[in-house]
Structures are given as structure tokens and as C-alpha cells.
Amino acid sequence: MCIRDSIHTVSCSTDSLFACNWNSTLTIYDGNVGKVMEEFQPHAQNVSQCRFFNGGNEIMTSSYDRTLKLWSTSNLAAPKKTFQGHGMAVASFCIAEEGKKLCSGSRDQSVALWDISTGDRIAEKTIPRNTVTCVELVPGQQNSFVQCSEDLSIRIWDTRELNPVTMIPLNDNYFACSCSVDRSGTKLLTGHYASNEIGCGVILWDLRKFSEDEYLWRYLEHKESV
């Protein structure tokens, strides 16, 4: 597979791979042979995240242009829906409540909840200094998602009221810029950024006893952010 530009994030289906490039394009690769199938520009600015949706028949994308868009994989000429309302770059999103709701986080310090069928914003919550870096659904808990922030905290939200039910501070001076939850919904892996090459690495957490002192493992010896 020949990678043609710097990649920010990827999403995989059974036989395809979508790569979000820093040049504002999204490249579709054949997952079996690694060949470029198609390339298009879904947003006016850099794509921050892409995810397969609806059994691989649709793609959701978010962007620095402050929008999210829903696409059909069979017709990439125009988006099926555009979700507008954030005041700054949309950093990340996840799809909750069995594909009915979209949860997004932005650099405008807000988290928003959207109805995917209508494109309407249902709720929004702004927390001062909560510059969102990543959002991730907790598998097995369709009303729960993890959100990390540059304010040196990790929050777990409940979509039913769009409120953070848990918040832990990261007392070290490195914030989580990426996160992933395992399929069991019990373990959280966060990737961290810090200046001067100190604190760049990963931390593994147990979501069943989530606190700043209860991490399972950490490695903070990377030279760049994770």
C-alpha cells in the first residue's frame, strides 16, 4: 500500500480502508490489495476523523471547518447530511444509541448531541477550558462515551442528559489527545501529548474503578505525542 500524504486518522470496514489526510482529502483504499480506489475532498478544511457507519454503507466525517457530514459509500458526490453548529474545529465524534445519535466534541469547549435521522442538534454542553481532543463510545453502554480534553481531564458522559457523570484530573502536565475503549467496555487506552518530550506516551485504565490513581499501566517514553 502506497501512502500518498500524511495521515491523521483511519477507519476500516470488511474490505476497505479510509484515510483522513492532512491535505483535506479522504482516500479510499482496497483493503485486500492496498490499491487506491477513490480520493475526494469531503470538507473545506482538514478532516479530523472518519468512521464507517450503518454496516459500512455510510461514512461520518468531522472537520476543522466546524462541521460533520454523513456520506453514502455508493455516492460520494455530495453528503447525505451536514451537521452544523460548532463554533470551532470539530475534533472528534462517536455514534451512540445504536446508530440513532451522534456525539461530537469541539475546540469551542463544547460537546454536542445530534439526531442522525434529522441532522438536528438535540443538546449542547459547554464547559470552560474543555478544549476537546477525542471522543469514544463505551461498547456495551450505548448511552456512555469518553471525552478527553486539553484541560488535563478525562470525562465520561451520559447521552441521556448530556452530562459528565465522571471526571478525573490528570495531575501530570500531559493531556490525552487520543483514546480507545476495548470491546468489553472495561478498559480505556489514552495517548498523551506533552512538551519537551516528557510525558508523551500511553496510559491503560480500568473503567470499572476509574480514578487518577487506578491506572493499570503506563508508558511515557515516546518522543512525540500519541
Disulfide bonds with the S-S distance in Angstrom:
none
